[in-house]
Amino acid sequence: MVPFPGCGGGGSPDRNGTQCHQSIVRRTSVLLRCRPMAAPVRRGRSAEGRAEVRGDLVRAALALFTEHGYDETTVDDIAGAAGVGRRTFFRYFRGKEDAVSPDHETCLARVDAVFEAAHDTEPLAPLVLRAADPVFDLYLGRPAEASARFALTRNVAALRDREAASVDTYRRLFGRRLRERLADRPDGELAAAVTAASVVAAHNHALRTWLVDGARPEARDACRAAFRRVETMLPVPRDRPVDDLSEITTRLERVAARLEQPATQP
């Protein structure tokens, strides 16, 4: 998924886009080559080990695709650069087009966990923004990899198609969770669909801007802030509804207490 999957976009880049791509290729090629690959000893047996092997494979694929081309790079090339065998590669990926993807499975689980842990009365607008944080972390935490992935998906149709397919997985997850929370609204399904699509679009826009501007680490906070501007545009509540009987009772008691106080003399 490039920027909430699909940020890579389609079509031919213009002159500025070409210059941006060339700059990204040069920068990420150097950065990715500088990442040391772990020794192929007793790796992949623990959760941490599996994450390490997967990360090495992704970095190897990104570097090889960037330096030698997608079509010219084989699965054996990627596995060898990562210090593992061909069979190990296929334990993590179905094919080389999947090898540049971040860990969507883990990220989707984290997004879902945010909804699962949220209180029923939490306002939906800030909740969906908070649920998108794991996806931001996936990209902003690894600028060099995000830049290389962005450049590749702009120029390799197979990778672009793979990333475009990923976006629907996130949109469906947001839509399903929102429908559950909007079930009592007549327009709940529509509001859920519009909100899910809006969050994905805003996420793509913010991350694409960050990537085109050079994926600078110091600009990550600005990227998140740009995304959060979508909150006021969502067709879901931004504030906690006052529908709890105990809260209403408490407010009425406070009003009654004030009314019972003797009026002050002028």
Protein Blocks (a to p, Z undefined) as FASTA:
>chain_A
ZZhihilogajddfklmmmmmmmmmmmmmmmmmpccddfehehkamklmmmmmmmmmmmm
mmmmmmnojklpcfklmmmmnopafklmmmmpgbfklmmpccfklmmmmmmmmmmmpcfk
lcfklmmmmmmmmmmmmmmmmmmlmmmmmmmmmmmmklmmmmmmmmmmmmmmmmmmmmmm
mmmpmklmmmmmmmmmmmmmmmmmmmmmmmmnoopaklmmmmmmmmmmmmmmpccdfbdc
dfbfklmmmmmmmmmmmmmpccddZZ
